[in-house]
Amino acid sequence: MYPSIIPKSAPTAGPFRILVVTETFPPEINGVAKTLHRMLGDLLQRGHEILLVRPKQGPTDYATANGNYREVLVRGAKIPLYEDLRFGFPEKYLLRRLIQLEKPDIVHVVTEGPLGWSAVRAARHVGIPVVSDFRTNFHAYAKYYKFGFMGKIVHNYLRGLHNRTQTTLVPTSQIAVQLQTSGYSNVQVVSRGIDSDLFHPARRKESLREEWGLKASDTAILYVGRLAPEKNLDLLVRSFRKIQTKTNNAKLVLVGDGPSKEKLLSENPDFIFRGMRKGQDLAEHYATGDVFLFPSLTETFGNVVVEAMASGLPIVAYDYAAANQHLKHGKSALLCGFDKEEEFIEQSCLLAENQKLAKKLGAQARKTAAECTWDDVTDSLESIYAGVAYPKKKTSKSRSRKAMKLKVSIAR
């Protein structure tokens, strides 16, 4: 059964009515869901109205009725190799009807699956402007799952979707240049913020280190993220094994889960696996580490890098995505040329051995992260919405900061 839809009159000025379409949302744990949840919360606080369309996550999942926003749940299925995530089936006619009755100012398509594509088509049919997010390098994943021939097909699919929207949002200027060079049009940068009160060096816990089985003299090499082929974890393992040849007190702590966990566990019984963590528990895991290694080559941003920065961790990463956007080699991190594996291994060893350098880089990374505020992110998003929704009108700069109380309409 489709949800009942209550038509509303279009606003004449002030806050926007936004139809958000996504195929992932909390309690699913991933960077897209986490970022989207924060963005929507900030938009609601500024008085914008949100109608969220997403796939039903399971038999016990029901549309939210908390007064903050309304939800429409649609059909979906599990994503192959990502059993904890789902994709939404195409819902062009439902979305068209929803748009016609709700009359949103903007349709914001967060994910690029079948549901997102049908939302773009529905919005174009009705004549409502569409904003899309370029969130995940799916085409870059192809080589890690042994179907490299699909990379070009996926790339063309993504470009076709995004070029049918008024603007494509990306998290870094580096990604913007790459997409523009590849034929994407109307690309704009909206970065990411970080809760620097939650992720903070003061959350370090010696009792947690004891739980990990570490001695006071041990160095905790930390990785946070999905345990999956596209995260380039073979390089993480090789880097850590090389560190062990330089020092005998290093331990590798992995926070996260995924399809590569069992293989990693069977081949590396000495690794410390902590599973999925969130909230304060996750923040404590970051702050209790000593060095953060992030070998991924498939990120569009990489929220974990900024979380590590805010936690005061010295970082080794490739010089792209969030690391390129916010860090400087030798000043706030050690950054390596893209896909330069030997350089990554060397820099990892250097940071694990040189405590003075590690302390200096971690302190500067923390300072930089404190400047990445969510208020700035929301300001950018509002500005883009205004330009898309009212391209020939000047939108008032003053907006109500009080969240609107919205009715919830749900049908089964």
C-alpha positions as CSV (number, residue, x, y, z in Angstrom):
1,M,0.0,0.0,0.0
2,Y,1.2,3.5,-0.9
3,P,1.1,6.2,1.8
4,S,-1.7,8.7,1.7
5,I,-0.6,12.1,0.5
6,I,-1.9,15.3,1.9
7,P,-1.6,18.2,-0.6
8,K,-0.2,21.4,0.7
9,S,-0.1,24.9,-0.8
10,A,3.3,26.0,-2.0
11,P,5.2,28.5,0.1
12,T,5.4,32.1,-1.2
13,A,8.7,32.9,0.5
14,G,11.0,32.0,3.4
15,P,11.8,28.3,4.2
16,F,11.9,25.7,1.5
17,R,9.8,22.6,1.1
18,I,12.2,19.9,0.1
19,L,11.4,16.4,-1.1
20,V,14.5,14.3,-0.2
21,V,15.0,10.9,-1.9
22,T,17.6,8.6,-0.5
23,E,18.3,4.8,-0.5
24,T,20.2,4.9,2.8
25,F,19.3,6.4,6.2
26,P,20.0,5.7,9.9
27,P,20.0,3.4,11.6
28,E,22.1,2.2,8.7
29,I,25.7,3.0,9.4
30,N,27.7,4.6,6.6
31,G,29.0,8.0,5.7
32,V,26.1,9.0,3.5
33,A,23.4,8.1,6.1
34,K,25.3,9.9,8.8
35,T,25.9,13.1,6.8
36,L,22.4,13.2,5.5
37,H,20.9,12.8,9.0
38,R,23.0,15.7,10.2
39,M,22.1,17.9,7.2
40,L,18.4,17.3,7.5
41,G,18.5,18.0,11.2
42,D,20.2,21.4,10.6
43,L,17.7,22.2,7.8
44,L,14.8,21.4,10.1
45,Q,16.2,23.7,12.8
46,R,16.2,26.5,10.3
47,G,12.6,26.1,9.5
48,H,12.7,24.1,6.3
49,E,10.1,21.4,5.6
50,I,11.3,17.9,4.8
51,L,9.4,15.1,3.1
52,L,11.8,12.0,3.0
53,V,11.4,9.2,0.6
54,R,13.4,6.0,1.3
55,P,13.2,2.2,1.0
56,K,11.7,0.3,3.8
57,Q,14.7,-1.2,5.7
58,G,13.0,-4.3,7.0
59,P,9.7,-5.8,8.3
60,T,9.9,-3.8,11.5
61,D,10.6,-0.5,9.9
62,Y,7.9,2.1,10.0
63,A,7.7,5.7,8.8
64,T,8.8,8.2,11.3
65,A,6.1,10.1,13.2
66,N,8.2,12.3,15.5
67,G,6.9,15.7,14.2
68,N,10.2,16.7,12.7
69,Y,9.6,15.4,9.2
70,R,7.3,13.1,7.2
71,E,8.5,9.9,5.6
72,V,7.2,7.9,2.7
73,L,8.5,4.3,2.6
74,V,8.9,2.5,-0.8
75,R,9.9,-1.0,-1.9
76,G,13.5,-2.0,-1.9
77,A,15.9,-5.0,-1.8
78,K,19.3,-5.8,-0.4
79,I,22.4,-4.6,-2.3
80,P,24.6,-7.5,-3.4
81,L,27.8,-7.6,-1.4
82,Y,26.3,-4.9,0.9
83,E,23.8,-7.0,2.8
84,D,23.3,-4.3,5.5
85,L,22.2,-1.8,2.8
86,R,19.2,-1.6,0.4
87,F,18.4,0.0,-2.9
88,G,15.0,1.3,-3.8
89,F,12.9,0.1,-6.7
90,P,11.9,2.7,-9.4
91,E,8.9,4.6,-8.2
92,K,8.4,7.2,-11.0
93,Y,4.6,7.3,-10.9
94,L,4.4,7.4,-7.1
95,L,7.0,10.1,-7.0
96,R,5.3,12.1,-9.8
97,R,2.0,12.0,-7.9
98,L,3.7,12.9,-4.7
99,I,5.4,15.9,-6.3
100,Q,2.2,17.1,-8.0
101,L,0.3,17.0,-4.7
102,E,3.0,18.2,-2.3
103,K,4.4,20.9,-4.6
104,P,7.9,21.0,-3.2
105,D,10.3,23.8,-4.1
106,I,13.1,21.4,-4.7
107,V,13.7,17.6,-5.1
108,H,17.0,16.6,-3.6
109,V,18.2,13.2,-4.8
110,V,20.8,11.9,-2.4
111,T,21.7,8.5,-3.9
112,E,22.0,7.4,-7.5
113,G,20.2,4.0,-7.5
114,P,17.0,3.1,-9.3
115,L,14.9,5.1,-6.8
116,G,17.0,8.2,-7.3
117,W,16.9,7.9,-11.1
118,S,13.1,7.6,-11.0
119,A,12.9,10.7,-8.8
120,V,14.9,12.7,-11.3
121,R,12.5,11.6,-14.1
122,A,9.4,12.4,-12.0
123,A,10.7,15.8,-11.1
124,R,11.6,16.7,-14.7
125,H,8.1,15.5,-15.8
126,V,6.4,17.8,-13.3
127,G,8.8,20.7,-13.8
128,I,10.3,20.9,-10.3
129,P,14.0,21.7,-10.0
130,V,16.3,18.8,-8.9
131,V,19.5,18.9,-6.9
132,S,21.6,15.7,-6.9
133,D,24.5,14.4,-4.7
134,F,27.5,12.7,-6.1
135,R,28.2,10.5,-3.0
136,T,30.0,7.4,-4.0
137,N,32.6,6.3,-6.6
138,F,30.6,3.2,-7.6
139,H,32.5,3.2,-10.9
140,A,35.8,3.1,-9.0
141,Y,34.6,0.0,-7.0
142,A,34.4,-2.1,-10.2
143,K,38.1,-3.2,-10.2
144,Y,37.9,-4.3,-6.6
145,Y,35.0,-6.7,-7.3
146,K,36.5,-8.1,-10.5
147,F,34.0,-6.6,-12.9
148,G,36.2,-3.8,-14.2
149,F,34.4,-3.9,-17.6
150,M,31.4,-2.4,-15.8
151,G,33.3,0.7,-14.7
152,K,32.6,2.7,-17.9
153,I,28.9,1.6,-18.0
154,V,28.4,2.8,-14.4
155,H,30.3,6.0,-15.1
156,N,28.0,6.8,-18.0
157,Y,24.9,5.9,-16.0
158,L,26.0,8.3,-13.2
159,R,26.9,11.1,-15.6
160,G,23.5,10.7,-17.4
161,L,21.6,11.0,-14.1
162,H,23.5,14.0,-12.7
163,N,23.4,16.0,-16.0
164,R,19.6,15.8,-15.9
165,T,19.6,17.7,-12.6
166,Q,20.0,21.5,-12.1
167,T,23.1,21.0,-10.1
168,T,25.3,18.2,-8.8
169,L,26.7,18.6,-5.2
170,V,30.2,17.3,-4.4
171,P,32.1,17.5,-1.2
172,T,35.5,18.7,-2.5
173,S,36.8,21.0,-5.2
174,Q,39.1,18.2,-6.3
175,I,36.0,15.9,-7.1
176,A,34.3,18.9,-8.8
177,V,37.3,19.3,-11.2
178,Q,37.4,15.6,-11.9
179,L,33.7,15.4,-12.7
180,Q,33.7,18.5,-14.9
181,T,36.6,17.1,-16.9
182,S,34.6,13.9,-17.3
183,G,31.6,15.8,-18.8
184,Y,29.5,16.6,-15.8
185,S,27.8,20.0,-15.9
186,N,26.7,22.4,-13.1
187,V,28.8,21.0,-10.3
188,Q,28.9,22.8,-7.0
189,V,30.9,22.1,-3.8
190,V,29.1,21.6,-0.5
191,S,31.7,20.3,2.0
192,R,31.1,18.4,5.2
193,G,31.2,19.5,8.8
194,I,32.3,17.7,12.0
195,D,31.0,17.7,15.5
196,S,34.3,18.7,17.2
197,D,32.7,18.4,20.6
198,L,31.8,14.8,20.1
199,F,35.0,13.8,18.4
200,H,37.6,15.2,20.8
201,P,41.1,14.1,22.1
202,A,39.7,14.4,25.7
203,R,37.7,11.2,25.0
204,R,40.8,9.1,25.2
205,K,40.2,6.2,27.7
206,E,43.0,4.2,29.2
207,S,40.5,1.6,30.3
208,L,39.6,1.1,26.6
209,R,43.3,0.5,25.8
210,E,43.3,-2.2,28.5
211,E,40.2,-3.7,26.9
212,W,42.1,-3.9,23.6
213,G,44.9,-5.7,25.4
214,L,47.4,-2.9,25.0
215,K,50.3,-2.1,27.3
216,A,51.1,1.5,28.2
217,S,54.1,1.5,25.8
218,D,52.1,0.0,22.9
219,T,51.2,2.1,19.8
220,A,47.6,1.7,18.6
221,I,47.4,1.8,14.8
222,L,43.8,2.6,14.1
223,Y,41.6,2.0,11.0
224,V,37.9,3.0,11.0
225,G,35.7,2.1,8.1
226,R,34.0,-0.6,6.1
227,L,36.0,-3.9,6.0
228,A,35.6,-4.4,2.2
229,P,37.7,-4.8,-0.9
230,E,37.2,-1.2,-2.1
231,K,38.9,0.2,1.1
232,N,42.3,-1.2,-0.1
233,L,42.8,-3.1,3.1
234,D,45.6,-5.3,1.6
235,L,47.7,-2.1,1.8
236,L,46.7,-1.5,5.4
237,V,47.9,-5.0,6.3
238,R,51.2,-4.6,4.5
239,S,51.8,-1.2,6.0
240,F,51.2,-2.6,9.5
241,R,53.4,-5.6,9.0
242,K,56.2,-3.2,7.8
243,I,55.7,-1.1,11.0
244,Q,56.1,-4.3,13.0
245,T,59.6,-4.7,11.5
246,K,60.5,-1.2,12.8
247,T,58.9,-1.5,16.3
248,N,57.8,-4.4,18.4
249,N,55.0,-2.6,20.3
250,A,52.5,-1.8,17.5
251,K,48.9,-3.2,17.5
252,L,46.4,-2.8,14.7
253,V,42.8,-1.9,15.8
254,L,40.0,-2.1,13.2
255,V,36.7,-0.5,13.9
256,G,34.0,-1.5,11.4
257,D,32.5,-4.5,9.7
258,G,32.0,-5.9,6.2
259,P,32.5,-8.8,3.8
260,S,36.3,-8.8,4.3
261,K,36.2,-9.3,8.0
262,E,36.3,-13.1,8.1
263,K,39.3,-13.3,5.7
264,L,41.1,-10.6,7.7
265,L,40.4,-12.4,10.9
266,S,41.5,-15.8,9.7
267,E,44.8,-14.5,8.2
268,N,45.6,-12.0,11.0
269,P,44.5,-13.4,14.4
270,D,46.7,-10.8,16.1
271,F,44.5,-7.9,14.9
272,I,42.0,-6.3,17.2
273,F,38.5,-6.3,15.7
274,R,36.1,-3.9,17.4
275,G,33.1,-4.1,15.1
276,M,30.7,-1.3,14.3
277,R,30.7,1.6,16.7
278,K,28.8,4.9,16.8
279,G,28.2,8.0,18.8
280,Q,30.3,8.5,21.9
281,D,31.6,5.0,21.8
282,L,33.0,5.6,18.3
283,A,34.5,8.9,19.4
284,E,36.3,7.2,22.3
285,H,37.7,4.6,20.0
286,Y,39.2,7.3,17.8
287,A,40.7,9.3,20.7
288,T,42.2,6.2,22.2
289,G,44.2,5.4,19.1
290,D,47.7,6.7,18.4
291,V,48.0,6.7,14.6
292,F,45.3,6.7,11.9
293,L,45.9,4.9,8.6
294,F,43.4,5.3,5.8
295,P,44.5,3.6,2.5
296,S,41.2,3.9,0.6
297,L,41.3,5.1,-3.0
298,T,37.5,5.1,-3.7
299,E,36.2,7.9,-1.5
300,T,34.3,11.0,-2.6
301,F,35.0,12.5,0.8
302,G,35.8,10.1,3.6
303,N,34.1,11.2,6.8
304,V,36.4,9.1,8.9
305,V,39.3,11.3,8.0
306,V,37.7,14.4,9.5
307,E,36.5,12.4,12.5
308,A,40.1,11.3,13.1
309,M,41.3,14.9,12.6
310,A,38.8,16.2,15.3
311,S,40.0,13.4,17.6
312,G,43.6,14.7,17.4
313,L,45.0,11.7,15.6
314,P,48.1,11.9,13.3
315,I,47.0,10.6,9.9
316,V,48.5,8.9,6.9
317,A,46.2,9.0,3.8
318,Y,46.3,9.6,0.1
319,D,46.3,13.2,-1.0
320,Y,42.7,13.3,-2.3
321,A,39.1,13.7,-1.0
322,A,38.8,14.9,2.6
323,A,42.5,14.6,3.2
324,N,43.3,16.9,0.2
325,Q,40.5,19.3,1.2
326,H,41.6,19.8,4.8
327,L,45.1,18.5,5.4
328,K,48.6,19.6,4.3
329,H,51.5,17.2,4.0
330,G,54.0,17.6,6.8
331,K,51.9,20.2,8.6
332,S,48.8,18.4,9.7
333,A,49.2,14.9,8.2
334,L,51.4,12.7,6.0
335,L,49.8,12.6,2.6
336,C,50.9,10.3,-0.3
337,G,50.6,10.5,-4.0
338,F,47.5,8.8,-5.3
339,D,48.0,5.0,-5.4
340,K,51.7,5.3,-4.4
341,E,51.7,2.2,-2.2
342,E,55.4,2.2,-1.2
343,E,55.1,5.8,-0.2
344,F,52.1,5.0,1.9
345,I,54.0,2.2,3.7
346,E,57.0,4.4,4.3
347,Q,55.0,7.3,5.7
348,S,53.1,4.9,7.9
349,C,56.3,3.6,9.4
350,L,57.7,7.1,9.9
351,L,54.6,8.2,11.8
352,A,54.5,5.1,14.0
353,E,58.2,5.6,14.9
354,N,58.3,9.4,15.4
355,Q,56.2,10.3,18.4
356,K,57.2,13.9,18.3
357,L,56.1,14.3,14.7
358,A,52.9,12.4,15.4
359,K,52.0,14.7,18.3
360,K,52.6,17.8,16.2
361,L,50.5,16.6,13.2
362,G,47.7,15.4,15.5
363,A,47.4,18.8,17.2
364,Q,47.3,20.7,13.9
365,A,44.7,18.3,12.5
366,R,42.5,18.9,15.5
367,K,42.9,22.7,15.0
368,T,41.9,22.4,11.4
369,A,38.9,20.2,12.1
370,A,37.5,22.7,14.6
371,E,37.0,25.1,11.7
372,C,34.8,22.6,9.7
373,T,31.4,23.7,11.1
374,W,28.0,22.3,10.1
375,D,26.6,25.8,10.1
376,D,28.8,26.7,7.1
377,V,27.7,23.5,5.3
378,T,24.0,24.4,5.8
379,D,24.6,28.0,4.7
380,S,26.0,26.7,1.4
381,L,23.2,24.3,1.0
382,E,20.6,27.0,1.5
383,S,22.3,29.3,-1.0
384,I,22.2,26.6,-3.6
385,Y,18.6,25.8,-2.9
386,A,17.7,29.5,-3.3
387,G,19.5,29.7,-6.7
388,V,17.8,26.5,-8.0
389,A,14.3,27.2,-6.7
390,Y,14.2,30.9,-7.4
391,P,16.8,31.6,-10.0
392,K,15.3,35.0,-10.9
393,K,14.3,36.1,-7.4
394,K,16.2,37.3,-4.4
395,T,15.5,35.1,-1.4
396,S,15.4,36.8,2.0
397,K,18.6,36.2,4.0
398,S,16.6,36.0,7.2
399,R,15.1,32.6,7.9
400,S,13.2,31.2,10.8
401,R,15.4,29.1,13.0
402,K,12.4,27.4,14.6
403,A,11.7,23.9,13.3
404,M,8.2,23.6,11.8
405,K,5.8,21.2,13.3
406,L,4.6,18.9,10.5
407,K,1.8,16.4,10.2
408,V,2.7,12.9,9.5
409,S,0.8,11.0,6.9
410,I,1.3,7.2,6.8
411,A,-0.7,4.4,5.3
412,R,-0.1,0.8,5.1
